Amino acid sequence: MDVDHPERDQAWDHRVRSETETQRLDRNWNSILQELRVLQTGVQFLTGFLLVLPFQQRFDVLHQGMRDVYLATVASSVGSAVLLIAPVGMHRILFRQRKLKQLVSAAHRLALSGLCLLGLALAGVTVIIFDAVAGHTAAVLAGSCAFAGLFAFWIVLPLAIRLGGHSTDEEAIPSNGLHTN
């Protein structure tokens, strides 16, 4: 099994990208910010939708099981929003404190945790909608499919690629010396 090797990765970044550690951290921070921008809009929209749902006319027809799914879904969505927005607040507090390494590390962990909660919220909202439209059996099936798809594409596929082995320097860099990333 492959494990992280920060020293080896940093040496590769320096050798291949001619990057200092600070430049690498800046690049990593910018990558995280781009990912968070995509996620934040979606999770905010989902959370807003879920928060107004109880005020709709037909909400009171949900049986207790679906109300429990709804509350778990709201909690997951709000938790996801908190975790995915947290790096921005952290950056404001840590601005000019030379804590970029800690900020990037914490933002990475927060983003992974936020993604997990977002996945649960997406599966939960799928269950709620399918239950309201097509019934309990369809809701369980659709929620299971949503969860399986999220698990497969957000966890299994990336881990399979990651554990498939590191590229060698020669594989990672075309013979013409131009970087593709």
C-alpha positions in Angstrom: 0.0 0.0 0.0 1.2 3.4 -0.9 1.5 6.0 1.9 2.2 9.8 1.8 5.8 10.8 1.6 5.8 14.6 2.2 9.6 14.9 2.0 9.7 13.0 -1.3 6.8 14.9 -2.7 8.4 18.2 -1.7 11.7 17.2 -3.3 9.8 16.2 -6.5 8.0 19.6 -6.5 11.3 21.4 -6.1 13.1 19.4 -8.8 10.3 19.2 -11.4 8.4 22.4 -10.8 11.2 24.5 -9.4 9.0 25.3 -6.4 9.9 26.4 -3.0 7.9 25.0 -0.1 6.1 28.4 0.2 5.2 28.3 -3.5 3.9 24.8 -3.1 1.8 25.8 -0.2 0.4 28.8 -2.1 -0.5 26.5 -5.0 -2.1 24.0 -2.7 -4.1 26.8 -1.0 -5.3 28.1 -4.3 -6.3 24.6 -5.4 -8.3 24.1 -2.2 -10.0 27.5 -2.6 -11.1 26.7 -6.2 -12.6 23.4 -4.9 -14.3 25.1 -2.0 -15.8 27.8 -4.4 -17.5 25.0 -6.4 -18.7 23.2 -3.2 -19.8 26.2 -1.2 -22.4 27.4 -3.8 -24.0 24.0 -4.1 -24.0 23.3 -0.3 -25.5 26.7 0.4 -28.2 26.2 -2.1 -29.0 22.7 -0.8 -29.0 24.0 2.8 -31.3 26.9 1.9 -33.7 24.5 0.1 -33.8 22.2 3.2 -34.3 25.0 5.6 -37.5 26.3 3.9 -38.9 22.8 3.3 -40.8 22.6 6.6 -42.7 25.7 5.7 -44.2 24.2 2.6 -47.8 23.0 2.7 -47.2 19.3 2.2 -44.4 19.0 4.7 -46.7 18.0 7.5 -47.7 14.8 5.6 -44.2 13.3 6.2 -44.3 10.4 8.5 -42.0 10.3 11.5 -39.3 8.2 9.7 -39.0 10.8 6.9 -39.0 13.6 9.4 -36.0 11.9 11.1 -34.3 11.5 7.7 -35.1 15.2 7.0 -33.5 16.3 10.3 -30.4 14.2 9.7 -30.2 15.6 6.2 -30.4 19.2 7.5 -27.8 18.5 10.1 -25.5 17.0 7.4 -26.0 19.9 5.1 -25.5 22.6 7.7 -22.5 20.7 9.0 -21.1 20.5 5.5 -21.6 24.2 5.0 -19.8 25.0 8.3 -16.9 22.8 7.4 -16.6 24.0 3.8 -16.8 27.7 4.7 -14.5 27.4 7.8 -11.2 27.7 5.8 -12.3 31.2 4.8 -12.8 32.3 8.4 -9.6 30.6 9.4 -7.7 32.5 6.7 -9.1 35.8 7.9 -7.9 35.1 11.5 -4.6 33.7 10.4 -3.9 36.4 7.7 -0.3 37.5 7.8 0.5 35.2 10.7 2.8 32.9 8.6 0.6 29.9 9.3 0.1 28.8 5.7 1.3 25.2 6.3 -1.2 24.8 9.2 -4.0 26.5 7.2 -3.5 24.3 4.1 -3.4 21.2 6.3 -6.5 22.1 8.3 -8.4 23.3 5.1 -7.7 19.9 3.5 -9.1 18.0 6.5 -12.1 20.3 6.7 -12.8 19.9 3.0 -12.7 16.1 3.2 -15.0 16.1 6.2 -17.4 18.6 4.5 -17.5 16.4 1.5 -18.5 13.4 3.6 -21.3 15.3 5.2 -22.4 16.7 1.8 -22.6 13.2 0.5 -24.8 12.2 3.3 -27.0 15.3 2.7 -27.3 14.5 -1.0 -28.3 10.9 -0.2 -30.8 12.1 2.4 -32.4 14.6 0.1 -32.7 11.9 -2.5 -34.6 9.7 0.0 -36.9 12.5 1.0 -37.8 13.5 -2.6 -38.3 9.9 -3.8 -40.4 9.1 -0.7 -42.7 12.1 -1.4 -43.0 11.4 -5.1 -42.7 7.6 -5.5 -43.1 6.0 -2.1 -40.9 4.4 0.5 -39.5 1.5 -1.6 -38.4 3.9 -4.3 -36.9 6.2 -1.7 -34.8 3.4 -0.2 -33.6 2.3 -3.6 -32.9 5.8 -4.8 -31.1 6.8 -1.6 -29.0 3.6 -1.7 -28.1 4.3 -5.4 -27.2 7.9 -4.6 -25.0 6.8 -1.6 -23.4 4.0 -3.7 -22.6 6.4 -6.5 -21.2 9.0 -4.2 -19.1 6.4 -2.4 -17.9 4.9 -5.7 -16.9 8.2 -7.4 -15.8 10.3 -4.3 -13.9 7.6 -2.4 -13.4 4.3 -4.2 -12.2 5.6 -7.6 -9.8 8.2 -6.2 -8.4 5.7 -3.7 -8.0 3.1 -6.5 -6.1 5.7 -8.6 -4.0 6.7 -5.5 -3.1 3.2 -4.5 -2.4 2.2 -8.1 1.1 3.5 -7.6 3.1 6.7 -8.0 4.2 7.8 -11.4 7.9 8.0 -11.9 9.4 11.3 -12.8 9.9 10.1 -16.3 6.2 9.2 -16.6 5.0 12.4 -15.0 7.0 14.7 -17.4 6.8 14.5 -21.1 10.0 14.1 -23.0 9.8 17.6 -24.3 10.1 18.9 -20.7 6.8 20.7 -20.7 4.5 20.2 -17.6 0.9 19.2 -18.2 -0.4 20.1 -14.8 
